[in-house]
């Protein structure tokens, strides 16, 4: 005997959701059979959407895995930069600021 049936099993939640949507769009004079057919169409649409969403999620996961694998060697190169060069450049703006304020003070003193 086959382990899996050829027809896809639909979850009860999907069935209930499709029936709610079909009842919500039901027109006056519409029979129960027509509503069931509409619910089946909605159910197929939901299933198709879920399948497409799973495929897109798998592709995105594959891309993310490739990106993380290729990005792994780069942090070792960034750590190779000596931190002393960064500290030397941080003093320069402060020195320039003090010089500019000093010259501004001299200008105010001379102009009075």
N, C-alpha and C positions, 0 to 999 in steps of 0.2 A: 504494500500500500504506500501511496505517496505521503510524504511527511508534510508537504505544504500543498494547499489547494491552489488551483490556477486563478481563482478569483481572489482579489485582494480583500483582506479583512478590514472593515471600516470600524473605527472606534465609536463607542456610544456617544462620546462627547461631540464628535463631528456630526453624527446623525441628529442629535438633539439640536445642535446649532443650526444645521441646515433646515430642520423643521420649523424652528423659531423664525428664521428669515423668511421661509415660504409662507408661514401664517401671517407674518407682518406685511407681506406684499399681496396678500390674498384679496381678490376682487369680489364684489357681491355677485352671487349666482355661480360661483366657481365650485365645482364638486370636489369631494375628498380625493378622488383619484387624480384629478388635475393637480391638486395641491401636493400629493405624494410625488407625482412626476416632476414637478418643479423642485421639490426638496431633493430628489435624486440628482437632478442636474446641478443644483447648488453644491451638493455633497461631492460630486465628481470634480467640480471646480475647486473646492477646498482641498481635496486630495491632490490634485494637480499642482496647486500652489505650494502645498507642503513639500511635494517631491522636488519642485524647482528650487525651493528655499534650501533644502538639504544639499542639493548639488552645488549651489552657490556657496554655502557654508563650507563644504569640503574643499572647493577650489581656493577659497580664502585661507583656510587652514594650511593648505599646501604652500601657498605663496608666503604666508607668515613664517612657516618653518624654513623655507629657503632663505628668507631674508635674515632670520636669526642665525642660521648656520653661516651665511656669508659675512655677517657683521661681527661674529665672534672674534676674529683675529685683530680687528681694528683697535679695541681698547688697550691692548698691550703696546701698540705704537704710541698712543696718546700718553701713556704713563712714562714713556721714555724721555719726555721733555723735562729738563731740570727745573725745579721750582725756584732756583736762585734768580733766573732771568726775569721771572714774573715779579719778584719782590723788588728788584732794582728799578723797574719801570714804574712802580707805584709811588716812589718818592718824587719823581719828576713833576707831577701835577701839583703837589703840595709846595714844592720849592718855587715853582712859577707863580702860584697863588700868593705866596708871601712876598715875593719880589714885586708883583703888580700892586699889592696893597701898600707896600712901602713907598713905591714911586708915586702912588696916588696921594699918600700922606705928605710927601715932599712937595708935590704940586700944590696942594692946598696951603701948605705953610708958606711957600714962596709967593703965591698969588695974593695973599693977604698982606 
